[in-house]
Amino acid sequence: MIAQQIINAISLGGVYALLALGLAIVFSIIGLINFAHGELMTATGYALLGSLLMGVPFPLAVIVAICCGGLAAMAMERVAFRPMRGASVTSLLLTSFAVSSLLKVLFQNGVSARPQTILMPDWMTSAVTIGDITLRVGPAISIAISLLALLGLELFLRRTVMGTAMRAASEDFAVVRLMGIPANRVIATAFFISGIFAALAALLWIANRASVDPLMGFTPVLKAFIAAVIGGLGSLPGAVVGGFLLGVTEVLLQAVLPPELAPYRDAIVLSAVILVLLIRPQGLIPARRVQRS
């Protein structure tokens, strides 16, 4: 049981870390907290559902869903956020809320307000027995995918020209533009990566729920925002640390709290967040250039 709880904790932390990274990448470059990030998860879920209903094999349906998440993020940036570039933080925040609300209504009226079941392959819901330990395959796959995605992002940021431009933009975007690097391309790439990470998180979330609904992304993205704040808003390493820390804390509290206190788990977690921020107002690993207005 202890081994399974540890795996569950790291698995949930990986989902939060992916979402927090998607938020942090965009925030570090243009100072936007994209609360429509959860709707990217929902769009990915419906893309997976639609692909499976059309008879697309599961591996190919997963690829289609991931691409849908990335392209939806780029479309969101082009239609909603690019015209608002240079606006105040408040205006950007209101725009992200408006996009989120609009997409929720479209999903509710265009698809269904009720959860839609997604049949997952049997191997994803199976368990493996190692000695006296029985481990579920799903959380183990979640951990592997999360770690590979984080490693892939690190290699992209360190080994590619666009990755270097994005790191430079997170330090001083004005100077990057003066050097002739196209601002639109850098920002669109940041949104595309955030959409890919939202899509991966959505698939891992659906693997545990086996359903998708219009409000699916609200809770995990809210938790990811909290994780990003704990780690240091705009800090990519901080987003990873905050995501894993929040996921581990939630699962461990669920395992150790007595039944009468279990309903107060989220309140206890948020109290711990407040305590952390009182001690470290800029987060555990603050960004070098902080925009916390």
C-alpha positions as CSV (number, residue, x, y, z in Angstrom):
1,M,0.0,0.0,0.0
2,I,2.9,2.4,0.8
3,A,4.6,1.7,-2.5
4,Q,1.3,2.3,-4.4
5,Q,0.6,5.5,-2.5
6,I,4.1,6.8,-3.3
7,I,3.6,6.1,-7.0
8,N,0.1,7.7,-6.9
9,A,1.7,10.8,-5.3
10,I,4.4,11.1,-7.9
11,S,1.9,10.5,-10.7
12,L,-0.4,13.2,-9.5
13,G,2.5,15.5,-9.0
14,G,3.7,14.9,-12.5
15,V,0.3,16.0,-13.9
16,Y,0.4,19.2,-11.8
17,A,4.0,19.8,-12.9
18,L,3.1,19.5,-16.6
19,L,0.2,22.0,-16.2
20,A,2.3,24.4,-14.0
21,L,5.1,24.3,-16.6
22,G,2.6,25.3,-19.3
23,L,1.4,28.2,-17.2
24,A,4.9,29.2,-16.3
25,I,6.3,29.2,-19.9
26,V,3.6,31.6,-21.1
27,F,3.9,33.8,-18.0
28,S,7.7,34.0,-18.1
29,I,7.5,35.6,-21.6
30,I,4.4,37.8,-21.8
31,G,3.3,38.0,-18.2
32,L,0.0,36.2,-18.8
33,I,-1.7,33.8,-16.4
34,N,-3.8,31.8,-18.9
35,F,-6.8,30.5,-17.0
36,A,-8.2,29.1,-20.3
37,H,-5.4,26.5,-19.9
38,G,-8.0,24.1,-18.5
39,E,-10.1,24.3,-21.6
40,L,-7.0,23.0,-23.6
41,M,-7.3,19.9,-21.5
42,T,-11.0,19.6,-22.3
43,A,-10.4,20.1,-26.0
44,T,-7.8,17.3,-25.9
45,G,-10.2,15.0,-24.2
46,Y,-12.9,15.6,-26.7
47,A,-10.4,15.2,-29.6
48,L,-9.5,11.8,-28.1
49,L,-13.1,10.9,-27.7
50,G,-14.0,11.9,-31.2
51,S,-11.1,10.0,-32.7
52,L,-12.0,6.8,-30.9
53,L,-15.6,7.1,-31.9
54,M,-14.5,7.4,-35.6
55,G,-12.6,4.1,-35.2
56,V,-9.1,5.6,-35.0
57,P,-6.7,3.2,-33.3
58,F,-5.9,4.2,-29.7
59,P,-2.2,5.1,-30.3
60,L,-3.0,7.3,-33.3
61,A,-6.0,8.9,-31.4
62,V,-3.6,9.9,-28.7
63,I,-1.3,11.6,-31.2
64,V,-4.3,13.4,-32.8
65,A,-5.4,14.6,-29.3
66,I,-1.9,15.9,-28.4
67,C,-1.7,17.8,-31.7
68,C,-5.1,19.2,-31.1
69,G,-4.0,20.6,-27.7
70,G,-1.0,22.3,-29.2
71,L,-2.8,23.7,-32.2
72,A,-5.7,24.9,-30.0
73,A,-3.3,26.8,-27.8
74,M,-1.7,28.5,-30.8
75,A,-5.2,29.4,-32.1
76,M,-6.1,30.8,-28.7
77,E,-3.0,33.0,-28.8
78,R,-3.6,34.2,-32.3
79,V,-7.3,35.0,-31.9
80,A,-7.6,36.2,-28.3
81,F,-4.3,37.2,-26.8
82,R,-2.3,38.6,-29.7
83,P,-4.7,41.6,-30.2
84,M,-4.3,42.3,-26.5
85,R,-0.5,42.3,-26.5
86,G,0.8,45.2,-24.6
87,A,-2.4,45.6,-22.5
88,S,-2.3,45.7,-18.8
89,V,-2.1,42.6,-16.6
90,T,-5.7,43.1,-15.6
91,S,-6.9,43.2,-19.2
92,L,-5.0,40.0,-20.0
93,L,-6.4,38.3,-17.0
94,L,-9.9,39.3,-17.9
95,T,-9.4,38.1,-21.5
96,S,-8.2,34.7,-20.2
97,F,-11.3,34.4,-18.0
98,A,-13.5,35.4,-21.0
99,V,-11.9,32.8,-23.3
100,S,-12.3,30.1,-20.6
101,S,-16.0,30.9,-20.0
102,L,-16.7,31.0,-23.8
103,L,-15.1,27.6,-24.4
104,K,-17.0,26.1,-21.5
105,V,-20.3,27.2,-23.0
106,L,-19.3,26.0,-26.4
107,F,-18.4,22.6,-25.0
108,Q,-21.6,22.4,-22.9
109,N,-23.9,23.3,-25.7
110,G,-21.9,21.9,-28.7
111,V,-21.0,18.5,-27.2
112,S,-22.7,17.7,-23.8
113,A,-22.9,19.0,-20.3
114,R,-22.7,15.5,-19.0
115,P,-19.5,13.4,-18.7
116,Q,-18.7,11.3,-21.7
117,T,-17.1,7.9,-21.1
118,I,-13.8,7.1,-22.8
119,L,-12.9,3.4,-23.0
120,M,-9.2,3.0,-22.1
121,P,-7.2,-0.1,-23.2
122,D,-7.2,-2.9,-20.7
123,W,-3.4,-2.7,-20.2
124,M,-3.7,0.8,-18.8
125,T,-6.1,-0.3,-16.1
126,S,-4.2,-3.5,-15.2
127,A,-1.8,-4.1,-12.3
128,V,1.6,-5.7,-12.0
129,T,2.6,-7.9,-9.0
130,I,6.2,-7.7,-7.9
131,G,6.7,-9.9,-4.9
132,D,4.2,-8.8,-2.3
133,I,3.6,-5.5,-4.0
134,T,0.8,-4.9,-6.5
135,L,1.2,-1.8,-8.6
136,R,-1.3,-0.3,-11.0
137,V,0.1,0.3,-14.5
138,G,-1.6,3.7,-15.1
139,P,0.2,5.7,-12.5
140,A,3.5,4.2,-13.4
141,I,3.0,5.2,-17.1
142,S,2.0,8.7,-15.9
143,I,5.3,9.1,-14.1
144,A,7.3,7.9,-17.1
145,I,5.5,10.3,-19.5
146,S,5.8,13.2,-17.1
147,L,9.6,12.7,-16.7
148,L,10.1,12.2,-20.4
149,A,8.2,15.4,-21.2
150,L,10.2,17.4,-18.6
151,L,13.4,16.0,-20.1
152,G,12.3,16.8,-23.6
153,L,11.5,20.4,-22.6
154,E,14.9,20.8,-21.0
155,L,16.7,19.5,-24.1
156,F,14.6,21.8,-26.3
157,L,15.4,24.9,-24.2
158,R,19.1,24.1,-24.0
159,R,19.9,22.6,-27.4
160,T,17.7,24.5,-30.0
161,V,17.8,28.0,-31.4
162,M,14.1,28.6,-30.5
163,G,14.6,27.3,-27.0
164,T,17.5,29.7,-26.5
165,A,15.4,32.5,-27.8
166,M,12.6,31.6,-25.4
167,R,15.0,31.5,-22.4
168,A,16.3,34.9,-23.5
169,A,12.8,36.3,-23.9
170,S,12.0,35.2,-20.3
171,E,14.9,37.3,-19.1
172,D,14.3,40.4,-21.3
173,F,11.8,40.2,-24.1
174,A,12.5,43.8,-25.3
175,V,16.2,43.0,-26.0
176,V,15.3,39.8,-27.8
177,R,13.0,41.8,-30.2
178,L,15.8,44.3,-30.8
179,M,18.1,41.5,-31.8
180,G,15.7,40.6,-34.7
181,I,14.1,37.5,-33.3
182,P,10.4,37.4,-34.4
183,A,8.3,38.1,-31.3
184,N,5.2,36.4,-32.8
185,R,7.2,33.2,-33.4
186,V,8.6,33.0,-29.9
187,I,5.2,33.6,-28.3
188,A,3.4,31.2,-30.6
189,T,6.0,28.5,-29.8
190,A,5.5,29.1,-26.1
191,F,1.8,28.7,-26.4
192,F,2.2,25.5,-28.5
193,I,4.5,24.0,-25.9
194,S,2.0,24.9,-23.2
195,G,-0.8,23.3,-25.2
196,I,1.2,20.1,-25.7
197,F,1.9,19.9,-21.9
198,A,-1.9,20.6,-21.2
199,A,-2.7,17.8,-23.7
200,L,-0.3,15.3,-22.0
201,A,-1.8,16.2,-18.6
202,A,-5.3,15.8,-20.0
203,L,-4.5,12.3,-21.2
204,L,-3.0,11.3,-17.9
205,W,-6.0,12.8,-16.1
206,I,-8.4,10.9,-18.4
207,A,-6.5,7.7,-17.8
208,N,-7.6,7.8,-14.2
209,R,-11.1,9.1,-14.8
210,A,-12.0,7.4,-18.0
211,S,-14.3,10.3,-18.9
212,V,-14.3,13.9,-20.2
213,D,-16.7,16.8,-19.4
214,P,-16.7,20.6,-20.1
215,L,-15.4,21.3,-16.5
216,M,-12.7,18.7,-16.5
217,G,-9.8,21.1,-16.6
218,F,-10.9,23.6,-14.0
219,T,-9.7,21.8,-10.8
220,P,-6.3,20.5,-12.1
221,V,-5.4,23.9,-13.6
222,L,-6.4,25.7,-10.4
223,K,-4.1,23.3,-8.5
224,A,-1.4,23.8,-11.1
225,F,-1.6,27.6,-10.7
226,I,-1.2,27.1,-6.9
227,A,1.8,24.8,-7.6
228,A,3.3,27.5,-9.9
229,V,2.9,30.1,-7.2
230,I,4.5,27.9,-4.6
231,G,7.5,27.1,-6.9
232,G,7.9,30.7,-8.0
233,L,5.7,32.3,-10.6
234,G,7.5,32.4,-13.9
235,S,10.2,29.9,-12.8
236,L,10.2,26.7,-14.8
237,P,12.2,24.7,-12.2
238,G,9.9,26.2,-9.5
239,A,6.8,25.0,-11.5
240,V,8.2,21.4,-11.5
241,V,9.1,21.5,-7.8
242,G,5.7,23.0,-6.9
243,G,3.7,20.6,-8.9
244,F,5.4,17.5,-7.5
245,L,5.3,18.9,-4.0
246,L,1.5,19.7,-4.2
247,G,0.7,16.3,-5.7
248,V,2.7,14.4,-3.0
249,T,1.2,16.5,-0.3
250,E,-2.4,15.8,-1.5
251,V,-2.0,12.0,-1.8
252,L,-0.1,11.6,1.5
253,L,-2.7,13.7,3.4
254,Q,-5.5,11.6,1.8
255,A,-3.7,8.5,3.1
256,V,-2.8,9.6,6.6
257,L,-5.8,11.8,7.6
258,P,-8.4,10.2,9.8
259,P,-11.9,9.9,8.1
260,E,-13.4,12.8,9.9
261,L,-10.6,15.1,8.6
262,A,-10.4,13.8,5.1
263,P,-13.0,16.2,3.7
264,Y,-10.8,19.1,4.8
265,R,-7.7,17.9,2.8
266,D,-7.8,20.8,0.3
267,A,-8.2,23.3,3.1
268,I,-5.1,21.9,4.9
269,V,-3.1,22.0,1.7
270,L,-4.0,25.6,1.0
271,S,-3.1,26.5,4.6
272,A,0.3,24.9,4.0
273,V,0.6,27.0,0.8
274,I,-0.1,30.2,2.8
275,L,2.5,29.2,5.3
276,V,5.1,28.6,2.5
277,L,4.4,32.0,1.0
278,L,4.6,33.8,4.3
279,I,8.1,32.4,4.6
280,R,9.1,32.6,0.9
281,P,6.8,35.3,-0.7
282,Q,8.6,34.9,-4.1
283,G,8.2,31.1,-4.1
284,L,10.6,28.2,-3.5
285,I,12.7,28.9,-6.6
286,P,11.8,32.4,-7.7
287,A,12.4,33.5,-11.3
288,R,15.2,35.9,-12.0
289,R,12.9,38.5,-13.4
290,V,9.6,38.5,-11.5
291,Q,6.3,39.9,-12.7
292,R,4.0,39.4,-9.7
293,S,1.8,42.5,-9.9
